[in-house]
Amino acid sequence: MVLQPPRSGTSRYIRPNFTWVNKIAGLLNRFMYHPDSDVQELLRNGQLGYSAYRRTGLTHHHPQRSFKGYTVIAPQGGDSAYALDMGGRIVHRWRFPDLRPFYARILANGNLAILGVETKFAPSGPRLPGAELPADLKERVRGFGGNASVLREVDWNGETVWEHNNETIHHDFVRLPNGNTVIVEWVDIPKEIERQVRGGQRTRTRKRPPMAGDEIYEIDPVGKEVWRAKVWELHDPRLDPICPLEPRNEWSHLNALDVNADGDVLFSCRNNSRVGIINRTSGELTWSYGQPETFHQHNATWLENGNVQIFDNGMHRLGMPRSRIIEGNPATNEIVWEYTASPDIQFFSGHISGAQRLSNGNTLVCEGAPGRLFETTKDREIVWEWLNPIVETVRGDPSTSIFRAHRYGPDHPAFADRALEPRRYMELNRLHGLGGPGFRGSRFGG
């Protein structure tokens, strides 16, 4: 921040001495944007791939055009979920000493649902290329992305009110209006099916364990299973091949679930780049979409108009990799809206990521790999942007990644009638350079 006098010709201008102003600005920049010493050391060593002096936290806000509320995130590798105000500052924290959160969202009753892996199951070392996979499914999936072992519902103070344990669940879940919960889990698919599945990188090992597939199941509040769909039976081994650049450990790698008012289940699978709709009553696949339109996509969601929104990661796309958000009509397969960057290669996340359509028509985007969140209008104007300064460790490597983010209005049961002030987390905000001295600005300001 260097202040300059106006150009010549400006009337009633008295040239001041800017030396002391620039000194103060320099101190403020150091206070607000410099990470703590441990993070600086990681950055200096080049382990995060960007400058230790880049600006993080809130980088842009257009208050007149943004959707006001609180943004909930669970940075990968940490032990916490956070609520951020519109100034990008932490105003609430849920902490989980016994698990590593993967994904968090607020439920309709105001509680937080957290999907994560318990620390006793969490892998600590890096993935080793070519390492032999365990034969036991529960042990094997601990090395898969998005793995979890518990889905937990907690109140505002972090007290557990409901929990479901399963060492093979992963990625996503949906709480239904009747209190039931829809979850996805890995299963071993039959060998005769595995042999028919095309694609993927084949290995010569004789001890290769079974290929993993996905099944979606629904449980009631006491944990009784009431419905199940075997996704591996709905896919065609010939027409839904694994990407040739992916291993054959998994066929589909289901990474997103959503359920509409009719009970139809929308899902997204990364490894074979497929999005589908399952009719709840018949169990049949009523819509299939994907490559060559989407590549390793995430976060397929229903919109109120019946269309489907997808984060198309663009990983392994022909040409330069680039991501985009698309809204499609499943009745016609027509793309009716699309967000891309300009130039398009400046927006890319090879994995994770998501997008939420907000009630004012804007879209909150989570560019997951670098941990960048931004809100865009229908006209593709970015009206809010936040870069994650919270550095955690994933399999021994530093990370600022976020699987997905959600924003909730101030009238949501989780936040209504609560005085949420960043001052309550002043030291935590200062540690991560979120906000300046005194945390000036309202909770819905910038």
Secondary structure, DSSP 4 states (H G I P E B T S, - for coil): ----PPPTT-TT------HHHHHHHHHHHHHHHPPPHHHHHHHHTTSSSS-TTS--EEEEE-TTTSPPSEEEE-BTTSSEEEEE-TTS-EEEEEE-TTEEEEEEEE-TTS-EEEEEEETTT---SPPPTTPPPPSSHHHHGGGSTTB-SEEEEE-TT--EEEEEE-TTEEEEEEE-TTS-EEEEEEEEPPHHHHTT--EEE----TTPPPPEEEEEEEE-TTS-EEEEEEHHHHS-TTTSPEEEEEETTBS--EEEEEE-TT-PEEEEETTTTEEEEE-TTT--EEEEEETTS-SS-EEEEE-TTS-EEEEE--TT-SSS---EEEEEETTTTEEEEEE--SSGGGS--SSS-EEEE-TTS-EEEEETTTTEEEEE-TT--EEEEEE----EEETTEEE--BS--EEE-TTSTTTTT----GGGGHHHHHHTT-S-GGG-S-TT--
